[in-house]
């Protein structure tokens, strides 16, 4: 459904130019949920905004169902659910006006009642304003607005980060239900790895604007390969207090470098416990190390991989 080729986005911060998204390529199949994870500021939201044409790429191409999206209006096929459900809704509009506006612009039938039913809100909600709802209810309104034009692909830009745990779980369950009922395809951007694991079929890990690992959800969480992925998963607390107390964690790395001063070589080199001399000057390329699995790490360029106990392990040459 979606194919991205060498997508790059650069911004000026004062007089300095920095790269928010750096040469990213990937494919999303119809009906798939691609989870996108990484630290704040790594470029996840910028990538999502470029896909729906809210940001213009510096270079690279985006193809939707085989057609280049540049210069084309694809609002009816591609929509976005925003992180802040309050800031993304017009406070001067009622819910009815918010949900009917896309249909009015595109001259389509207005179906406010149907949209409210889809997201689990009462019919009386259409006469109220956004400030009269809770955060979870506002996010349901944002989801309903994204569905107003019956899109095929939706970018979910951290839709649960502003919600508490129980409400976030309800929103993720709703997204899963809508995907199954309407045949939707998602790019699901989030910090909550548990929710990403629950909803996604594949996961991409992003670090300082680049993908460092992509794999199926089960493969990534059961056997993370890139050192950064391993640290991300190790940072998630265990639900068992006793196991969490005696858990051995990897060494805490230094702070990430400034995106204005990444320099040559692997962007993770200064935080990586396995850094080698080659990491200082040569940027690793995202390469396939197993069917459906890619890693950008010199460790996998200098060693061979073998199958053992149904896991990919590293064996020194």
GIQUI-V791923 format. One record per backbone hydrogen bond with DSSP energy under -0.5 kcal/mol. NH is the residue of the N-H (numbers start at 1). CO is the residue of the C=O. Records with the same first field share a line. If there is no record, write none. Layout:
NH->CO / CO
This chain:
2->28
3->63
4->26
5->61
6->4
7->24
8->59
9->21
11->18
13->11 / 16
14->12
15->13
16->13
18->11 / 16
19->259
20->9 / 18
21->9
22->209
23->21
24->7
26->4
28->2
32->29
34->32 / 186
35->33 / 202
36->188
37->204
42->39
47->43
48->44
49->45
50->46
51->47
52->48
53->50
54->49
55->49
57->55
58->8
59->8
61->5
63->3
64->67
65->1 / 63
67->64
69->62
72->69
74->72
77->74
78->74
79->153
81->155
82->80
85->83
88->84
89->86
91->89
93->90
95->128
96->126
98->94
99->95
100->96
101->97
102->98
104->100
105->101
106->102
107->104
108->103
115->111
116->112
117->113
118->114
119->115
120->117
121->116
125->122
126->123
127->124
128->125
130->93
132->129
133->130
138->134
139->135
140->136
141->137
142->138
143->139
144->140
145->141
146->142
147->143
148->144 / 145
150->147
152->77
153->77
154->185
155->79
156->154 / 187
157->81 / 155
158->156 / 189
161->158
163->160
168->164
169->165
170->166
171->167
172->168
173->169
174->170
175->171
176->172
177->173
178->174
179->175
180->176
181->177
182->178
183->179
184->179
185->152
186->32
187->154
188->34 / 186
189->156 / 187
190->36
193->191
196->192
197->193
198->194
199->195
200->196
201->33
202->33
203->215
204->35
205->213
206->37 / 204
207->210
209->42
210->207
212->205
213->205
214->294
215->203
217->201
220->216
221->217
222->218
223->219
230->226
231->227
232->228
233->229
234->230
235->231
236->233
241->239
244->240
245->241
246->242
247->244
249->247
261->258
265->281
266->279
269->266
271->268
272->268
275->272
279->276
280->277
281->278
282->278
287->285 / 295
289->293
290->293
293->290
294->214
295->287
296->212
297->295
300->297
301->298
302->298
303->299
304->315
306->313
308->311
311->308
313->306 / 311
315->304
